[in-house]
Amino acid sequence: MFELDGRQGSGSGTIVRDAVVYAALTGETLRMTHIRARRRRPGLRPQHVTVVEAVARLCGGQAEGAITGSGEIRFIPGARLADGDFHWDIGTAGSAVMLAQTVLPVALLAGEPSRHTIIGGLFQDFAPTVFHFQQVLLATVQAMGVRASLEVIRPGYVPAGGGEVVLRVDPLKAPLRPLQQDTQGQLGLVRGLALSSLLEEREVSRRMAASCEEILRNAGLQPAIQVLTDTRERPAFETVSAQPGAALAIWAESDTGCLLGADRAGAPGRRSEAIGQAVAGQFLQDRRTEATVDRYLGDQVIPFAALAAGDSRFRVPRVTDHIRTRLWLAKIMLGADSEVDGTGIRIEGIGKTGA
């Protein structure tokens, strides 16, 4: 049985998400204590509860203590990974994108394809936007052999949530290929999406895009940001958002195959121009470090590299607590050794296969 203290490493919800996934994939019981004990609101939040319940259902297991506010869980995985259609509703603006990130590795190792409808927040601080998931993380792991897609049905923002996505996953037929990116190379066109919902009179989407593009052009880059205005008369997706909100994301691929991205959600009192400037600045900061993954992708790709067959190599803008924590968990729970050399990361994948 795996015994984990949630105060270790970053002390964040990432430990919960990775730990239940690895327990499901190894078949080992997990007991975790002091969950998020160092956070302002310790214990499981609704999004973490949904993660634990979702992974338990996907592996036919049991989750004891998985309630909001709980500081301890016991996760007992079942014997078989499930496929088929699933529906997960966080019930708050908690990140639907983080839930999609969590169920993806489990679904990859199931016997048949699966479809996951997830309801929650798609754009908020301290979580990746759905655009970054689609255009950066998903595109990166697709190059490693993942066959999956994510469709946005309805945008969702803080505080109401209510965003909806559909994640479709085909199971692996062979182990994932390692991610091997040693040099950043030359970046091509910087693409992007500027989305605002129910804010058309303030031209939020146009203003975010314009301020971001100006900074990128001054840095010698060529931006192409698509402006999306989500209204009741003309929804940007299948269904209009239930509340006003906004988000901006940009990304670019280099001639060596690296993907770098940056994003930011809107918030009350946060000017459109400030969002555009922040996203451009974040992108340029990561570019200047010669990293081959951006600051978010650097830790998001770790579980996939740990499951791949062979050594993954990539360079991060900086080594964060989240990165060190995820490397540690992959080591102790999966047996995936890793090495950190400056900002260079090497992960010895275990070559995990599915059903």
N, C-alpha and C positions, 0 to 999 in steps of 0.2 A: 504494500500500500504506500502511495505517495503521501507524505506529510509536508504541507507547505504552510509557512507563516507569511501572511499577507503583508506584513510590515517590511519584508525583505525587498531589495532592489528598489524599483520605482514606487512600490507600495500602491500601485494604481489598479484600476479595473482591468488593465491588460493582463495582469497575472491571472485573474479569474478566467478571462476568455481563452488564453492559451492553455491554461492548466486543464480545463474541462475538455478541450479538443484533444490534447495529448492523452488524457486518460481514456477518452473514447477510442482513440486509434490504437492504444496499446492494450486495452482491456484491463488496466490496473485501477483499482479503487483509489480515490483521491479524498483526503481530508484536508481542508483548508481552514485555518483560523486567522483571527485578527484581520479580516478582509477590509481593505481600505481604511485601516485604523488611524492613519495619519491624515486623512482627508477631513475637510471642514464638516462634511456630512458623511461619517464613516458607515461602513457596512454596504450591503448590496443596494443599489438603486434599481428602479424598475427595469432599466435597460439591461442590467446585469442579471436580474432574475429571469428575464426572457431569454437571454443567452444560455443560461444554465438549463432552463426547461427545454429549449430548442435542441441543444446538443444531447440531452438525456433522451428525448424522443427519437432523435436521429440514430441513436445507438441502442435503442430499446432498454435504456437504463433507468435508474432512479436517482433523484436528487433530494436529499434530506436537508431541511433548513433553508431552502431557496425561497425566502420571503424578503420583502423590502425591509431594509435596516439590519438584516442578519449579518453577524460577523463571523459566522462559521457555517460551512456546508460539508456534507459527506456525499460524494458523487460515486455511484456504483454503476459502471457501464454494463451494457448487455453484450450479447455474443455476436450480434449482426448489425451492420449499418443499413439503415432503411433508405428506400428510394420512393418516388411518387410525388404527390402534390401536398404542399404544406402551407399553412397560413400562420404568420407570427404577427401579433399586434402588441407593441410595447405599451400602448395606452397613454404615453406622454410624448414630449418632444425629444426623448432619448434617441440616440443615433441609430437609425435603421441601417446606415452604411456600416457601422461597426458590427452589427448583427450579421449583415451579409458577408463581411470579411471573415467572421467566425464560422459560419456554417459552410462556407465554400470548401475548405480543406476536407471536412467530413464528407460532404456530398461527392467530392472527387473520388473517394475511395469506396463508395457504395457500388452495388452490383448493376444498377440501371439508372437512367436519367432521372433527375428530380427538378421540381419547380417550386420555388419559394416566394410566396407573396408576403412582403414585409411592410408593416405600417409603423411610422414613427417620424422622427425629424430627419430631414435630408440635408439641412444647412444650419450649422450652429458652430460656435466657438469650441475649441478643444476636441474636435472630431473632424475627419476628412469630409469634404463635400461629396455628394454623389458624382459630380463631374470628375473629381480627382480619381475616385474609384474606377469609373468607366475608362477614362482616357490615359491614366498613368499606371495604377496598380494592375488593373485587369489586362491592359495591353502588354505589360511586362510579363505577367505570368502566362499569358497566352503564348508568348514566344518560348516559354519553358515547356509547353505542351498542354496547358489548361484549355479546355473547351467549355466556355461559359459566357453568358451575356447578362447584362443588367439593363432593364427597361424602366424608365421613369413613367409612372402613370399619373401622379399628382405631386406637385411640390409640397413641402411641409417645413415650417419654420418654428422657432421658439416664439411664444410659449405653447401654442396650441398643438404643434405636431401635425399629425394627420397626413403626412406625406406617404406615398405608396410607390413601391418598386416591385418588380418581378425579376428574380434571379433564376436563370435556367442553367443547369449544370449537367454535362455529360461525364460519365465516370472515366477514369484513366484506363487506357489499355496497356500502358507501359509506364514505368516511373517517370517523373518529371525530369526534364533536362536541367542541368545546373545553370545558374546565371553567371556568366563570365564577362565582366565589363571592366577593363583595366584603364581605359583612357576615355575622357569625355568626348573628344572630337569637336567638330564644328556643328553648332546648332542650326537647324533649318528654320522654316517658318514657325513663328510662335502663334499657335492657334488659341482660341479661348471662347468662353461662353459667359455673357453677362446677362443674368436673369433677374427680373423683378416681377413681383406679383401684386396686382391691385394698387400699383403706384404709378400708373401711366402719366398722370398729370404732372408729376415731378421729373419725368424723363430719367429715372434712376439708372436704367440699363445703359442708356446712351452715355450718361455722365461717367459711370464707372469705366466703361470701355474706353472713352476718349482720354481720360486722365492716365489710364494704364498704358495705352498705346503711345502716348506722347513720351513717356519715360523710356519705353522700350526702343522707340525710334532714336531717341537721343543717345542710347547706348549702342547704336549700330545694328539693331535687330529689326526684322520685318514682322510686325504683328498683324494678325487677322482675327479679330474678336467678333463673334456673332452676337448680335443684340437680340435678346428674347424678352418680349413684354407679355406677361401672363394676365389676361383680362377675362372678365365674365363673358364678354361677347366673343373673344378670340383666345381661348386657352392655349398656352404654349405647349401643353401636353394633352393627354386624353381628358383630364379633368382639371379645372382651375383650383388654385390653392384656396383653403378656407380662410386665410388671413393674409395681410400684407407681409412682404418680406423680400429679401434680395440676396444675391450671392454672385461672386465673380471667380472664375477659375481660368488659368492659362496653362499651356503645356507645349513642349517642343521636343522633337526627336533629333538626335545628332547623326552625323554620318557614320558613327561607330555603333549605332543602335541603342544609345542611351536615351532614356526619357526623363526629363525634368519638368516638374510642375509646381504651381503655387495657387493658393486659393484663400478666400476669406468670405465669411458670411456677413450680411448686414445686421444692424442692431439699432435700437432707438438711440438717436443722437449721433449716429456714426454717418458722417457725410459720404455721399457717393464718391466724391473725388478722393477722400481719404482711403476708401476701400481700394480704388484703382491704384493709388500710390503705394499702399501697403503690399498689394499683390505683386506689383512690378518690382518693388524693392526686395521682397523676399526671393523672388525668382533670380534677380541679378546677384544677390548675395550668394546663393547656392552655386550659381554658375561660376563665380569668381574663385571658388574653392577648388575647381577642377574635379568636383565630385561626379560620379557616374550615376548616382541616384539622388533625388532630392531629400530634404530633411524628413519628410514623412515616409516616402517609399523605403528609405533606409531601414526602418524597423518593420514596416508592413510586409516586406518580402521575406523576412527571416523564416517564418514557418514553412513557406514553400521551398526555400533553399534547403532547409533541414530535411524535408521529405524527398528531395531530388536525389538522383543517382550521380554522385561525383562531387567535386569541389566547386562551390560557387565563390566568386571573387567580385567585389565591388568596392567603391570608395564613397564614403558618406561625407556630407559637409562638416559634421562634427559627431563625435561619439557621445550619445546622450544616455541618461539613465534608462530610458525605454529600450534602447538598443542593447545595453549590457544585460538588462533584465531578460529580454527575450532570448538572447544568446544563452544565458544561464539556464532558463527553463528548457530550451531545446536540448541542452546537454544532459541535464539531470533526468528529464522525462522521456526523451527520445533516444538519447545516446549520440546526438549529433555534435561532434567536437567543433570548436571554432577557435579562431585566432584574431586578435586585434593588433594591427601594426600601424600606429599613427591613426590615420583616418581610413586605412584599408581594412576590410573585413574578409575573412576566409571562413567558409562553413563547409564541413565535411558531411554531405547529405547521406542519409541512410538508405536511399533507394526504395522507399516504401511503395508497395503495390496494393491494389484494391482487391475486392472480392473475386 
